[in-house]
Amino acid sequence: MISTTMKEFDFKGGISSDTSQDDVYDYFKDFGNIVEAMLIFDKSTNKHKGFGFVTYDKYDTVDEICCQQFHVINGKKVETKRAQPKDGTVPRPKKPDGGELLD
């Protein structure tokens, strides 16, 4: 799985143990400008947990990726969805200067 802010999505399930962050980046770079791509690692084993996050510079890119629920990376089917904060709240979009947008 892959996730984090409104411009971010997560991917989960299906990421093979030999898939690297570079593999994830290389697959998703064709969709748009990636700000960050990462796999989440287990601190005790130093192996990735099979999920991670990709952040783009545009919201539309994430929407496009998430419209196709499954992607194939290194021969494995990977599920994608928009990332959500751990507390379950939906992050509010920000202005380009970082300020809050008004309702």
Sequence and secondary structure as in RCSB ss.txt:
>XXXX:A:sequence
MISTTMKEFDFKGGISSDTSQDDVYDYFKDFGNIVEAMLIFDKSTNKHKGFGFVTYDKYDTVDEICCQQFHVING
KKVETKRAQPKDGTVPRPKKPDGGELLD
>XXXX:A:secstr
    STTEEEEES   TT  HHHHHHHHGGGS EEEEEEEE TTT  EEEEEEEEES HHHHHHHHHS EEEETT
EEEEEEE   TT      B TTS B   
